[in-house]
Amino acid sequence: MSLPRAFARPAVQTISQRRSLGWLLLLVVSLTAPSQREALALEPCRIDVVDESNGWPVPLVELRTTHHVRFVTDNAGRIAFDLPELMNQETWFTVEGHGYGVTADGFGQRGVRLTPRPGERLTVNVHRQLPAKRLGRITGGGLFGESQKLGLEKDWRDQGVLGCDSVQTVAHQGKLYWNWGDTTVPHYPLGIFDMTGATTSLKPLKHFEPPIRLHYDYVVDEKGRPRGVAPIAGSGPTWLSGYASLPDASGAHHLVATYSKIRPPLEEYEVGLCVWNDDRSLFEKERTLWTKSRGVPKSPPCPRGHPVSWKDDAGAEWMLFGDPFPALKCRATFEDWSDPSRWQALEPQGTVISRDGTEQVKPHRGCIAWNAYRRKWVAIFTQMYGKPSLLGEIWYAEADAPTGPWRDAVNVVTHQHYTFYNPRIHPEFTNEDSPVLLFEGTYTKTFSQANEATPRHDYNQVLYRLDLDDPDLVGSSAPR
C-alpha cells in the first residue's frame, strides 16, 4: 500500500519538513485507529465471589467461559475480567469452587450469566457445601494478583516463592519456625529441593476471615532469595518431618527433625535425624537411622509426622509422633529423641467410623491436637481413596485420648478431582479456648484426576477454618 501523494517522501527533506511529516502521520493514526486504542486501554471488570451465608470473599473459585478461558479468584475473592471479545456481552461462566458452588440449571450446568463492562463491579454468590470455610492461600505468588490488576492491595508484596510442598511448623525460641518441601521459584524450572525455611510470630494472623495475609521471614541466600535449609549429603531431595523443639538436660532447646533422602520417582533410600544450627540457619545431620538394602528394604519406625506433646497419668511428658495418629513415642527430651533405644512403637488406628455410621474412613496423612474448647483430642486427615477426589477429601474426628479410639468422623472439605494432602492443624494461631480450628494443606494436581493445574494455586498451601460450635460439624451437642 502506497502513501498518498501528499505524504510521499521527497528526494531531499529539510528538518522542518520531516517534523511536519511526522506530526501528520501521528494525526492520521490518531484519527483512524480510535477503536484499537480503546480496546488496548479497556479497564477490567471486577468480579467478586462471595459466600452467600456470611458475605465473606471466597478464594480459589474458578469461572470458565464457553471458550475455555479460566479465571480464578485471589485471596480477596476477586477476578479482574479483561477479555475484550466478551466485554458488554452476556457471558456464561461455569463455576467450580471445591466445596463452593451454585445450583444447577435444567441441563445440569452449574454457572452464572454475567455481562462484564469495563470498570464495573459484579458479584457472584456461592453456597458452601461442607463445614470448613476456605480462608485462602498462605504460600505462593500472586496471592492478590487479581486485586492488584484492579488497582487494589497495592501494599502487598509477594516473596519470591511460587509454590511449595508439605509444611512442618513448631514454636521454638519465641517464634514459629516453618519448613516446606520441594519449592518452586521464578528464576528456573528446578527450584529448591532441600527444604525452604522461614519464621513468623507465634500468632501470625490478626483475624480469621478472608482476605488473609501471612508474611514470612524466609531464610535467604546472598541475593536475598529463599534458599534450602537441609543440605543433607546424598543425591535427590531432602524431606523433613517430625519437627519438634526439645530441651536437653541443661534446659537448652533444640529444633529437631527426621530427614528422608529421595531418589526418582519417589523412592526413600535413607532416613536419619538432624538438628537445627542457629548460627548457620540450616539443619545438620545428627545420625543415620536406616539405609535401604535388600536385607532391610523399609525404614524402621522413627519420629515422623506432626508430633504433639502429651502427659500421661503419672505426669510424665511424652512426644507422640504420627501421621495422623501416634505411631511412636519418646520422652520429651533431646536425649530421648536422639536415642532410638528409648523409642516406643505404637499401633495407630487404621480406620475411623463416620459420625452417621455409614463409612469406615481410612486416613492417608494428617495431624492431631488437643482442643480445649471441645475438651477432646481432635484430628484432621486426608481420606485414602476418597470421592470425588482420590486424595482431596478432608475429615475431622475426635477422641478422649491421643491414641484413640477415634470416632465421629465428618467430611469437612472436598476438592473436585484435585489433591489436598498432608494437612496440618494450627492450634497455636488461636487462643486456647477458641472454637475456631485452623488447618492448612497442600493443594496440588499431583496424584489427582485433574487435566490442568490451577494457575498460581497449584502446589501451594491453603488455609481452612472450622467452627467447632457449628451444629453441622458436631451436631447439637455442647462442648464435651
Secondary structure, 3 states (H helix, E strand, C coil): CCCCHHHCCCCCCCHHHHHHHHHHHHHHHHHHCHHHHHHHCCCCEEEEEEECCCCCECCCCEEECCCCCEEECCCCCEEEECCHHHCCCCEEEEEECCCEECCCCCCCCCEEEECCCCCCEEEEEEEECCCCEEEEECCCCCCCHHHHHCCCCCCCCCCCCCEECCEEEEEECCEEEEEECCEEECCEEEEECCCEEEEECCCCCCCCCCCCCCCCEECECCCCCECECCCCCCCCCEEEEEEEEEECCCCCEEEEEEEEEEECCCEEEEEEEEEEECCCCEEEEEEEEEECCCCCCCCCCCCCCCCEEEECCCCCEEEEEECCCEEEEEECCHHHHHCHHHCEECCCCCCEEECCCCCEECEEEEEEEEECCCCEEEEEEEECCCCCCCCCCEEEEEECCCCCCCEEEEEEECCCCCEEEEEEECHHHCCCCCCEEEEEEEEECCCCCCCCCCCCCCCEEEEEEEECCCHHHHCCCCCC
